[in-house]
Amino acid sequence: MEERNHKGDFRKSCINRLEFTSRFLKFSKEKKTVEKIKRIIDKYNAKNILLYIPMDMEVDVLPLINYLRKEQKNVYVPFMVEDSFKLVKYRLPLETKRFGIKEPRNSFSIHKKIDLAVVPVVGIDKVCKRIGFGKGMYDRFFYRLNYKPVIVFTQLTLCKTNKILTDKYDIQADYIITS
């Protein structure tokens, strides 16, 4: 139980740091982060890519989504279903749903394997596992996959602890990108 409190406290301190990133610094950091993600996508020649619709404290990957669509890549985003999400193709219009998360309208689930997933994080622990907002949706999604895509964590400002705060089912990154 004590470890859970540490995880919650760490999450709160990371969120506070992310909320106070100035708008000017945020724009510069996002641009650098998106360029790094592009290089990883090219390195793996990824065609089917999971991204996310960003919230204010997350790296704005919308320019990357637009770029990838022009490059004829398949861009998928999460669509919340019960305790996790399914993949849907990114398309407009977006609607604001639970927890203030924006999503495209519901469509059929995608059955293609994703090659690469870009996942926002609030923080990371000693073993580079994800600390998210505490709902566990990404962890459940990846746990239920029968394969492992390349996983890239993004964060505006690195927020890392020297302690192990995650569980065995929490997802781990292949790459962690901050600016």
Long-range contacts (C-beta under 8 A, 24 or more apart in sequence): 3-165, 6-163, 6-165, 7-131, 7-165, 7-166, 8-134, 10-123, 10-125, 10-131, 10-159, 10-161, 10-163, 10-165, 11-122, 11-123, 11-131, 11-133, 11-134, 13-159, 14-122, 14-123, 14-131, 14-159, 15-57, 15-122, 17-157, 17-159, 18-57, 18-58, 18-122, 18-155, 18-156, 18-157, 18-159, 19-56, 19-57, 21-57, 21-156, 21-157, 26-60, 26-156, 28-179, 29-59, 29-156, 29-157, 29-178, 29-179, 30-59, 30-60, 30-156, 30-179, 32-179, 33-59, 33-154, 33-156, 33-177, 33-178, 33-179, 34-59, 34-60, 34-61, 34-63, 34-64, 36-177, 37-61, 37-64, 37-118, 37-152, 37-154, 37-177, 38-64, 38-67, 40-116, 40-150, 40-152, 40-175, 40-177, 41-68, 41-73, 41-116, 44-115, 44-116, 44-150, 45-115, 46-73, 46-115, 46-116, 46-150, 47-73, 47-74, 47-115, 48-73, 48-74, 48-76, 48-112, 48-113, 48-114, 48-115, 48-116, 49-73, 49-74, 49-75, 49-76, 49-114, 49-115, 49-116, 49-117, 49-118, 50-76, 50-77, 50-78, 50-87, 50-114, 50-116, 50-117, 50-118, 50-119, 50-149, 51-75, 51-76, 51-77, 51-90, 51-118, 52-77, 52-78, 52-118, 52-119, 52-120, 53-77, 53-90, 53-94, 53-101, 53-102, 53-103, 54-120, 55-100, 55-101, 55-120, 57-156, 58-120, 58-154, 58-156, 59-120, 59-154, 59-155, 59-156, 61-118, 61-154, 64-118, 65-90, 74-112, 76-110, 76-114, 77-103, 77-104, 78-103, 78-137, 78-138, 78-141, 79-103, 79-104, 79-106, 79-107, 80-137, 83-136, 83-137, 83-140, 84-137, 84-140, 84-141, 84-144, 85-137, 85-141, 86-110, 87-114, 99-133, 99-135, 113-147, 113-149, 114-149, 115-149, 115-150, 116-149, 116-150, 116-151, 116-152, 117-142, 117-149, 117-150, 117-151, 117-152, 118-152, 118-154, 119-151, 119-152, 119-153, 119-154, 119-171, 119-173, 120-153, 120-154, 120-155, 121-153, 121-154, 121-155, 121-173, 121-176, 122-155, 122-159, 123-155, 123-159, 123-160, 123-161, 124-153, 124-155, 124-158, 124-159, 124-160, 124-161, 124-173, 124-176, 125-160, 125-161, 125-163, 125-164, 125-165, 125-166, 126-160, 126-161, 126-162, 126-163, 126-164, 126-165, 127-164, 127-166, 127-172, 128-153, 128-172, 128-173, 128-176, 129-164, 129-166, 129-170, 129-171, 129-172, 129-173, 130-166, 130-170, 130-171, 130-172, 130-173, 131-165, 131-166, 138-171, 139-169, 139-170, 139-171, 142-171, 143-169, 150-174, 150-175, 151-175, 152-176, 152-177, 153-177, 154-178
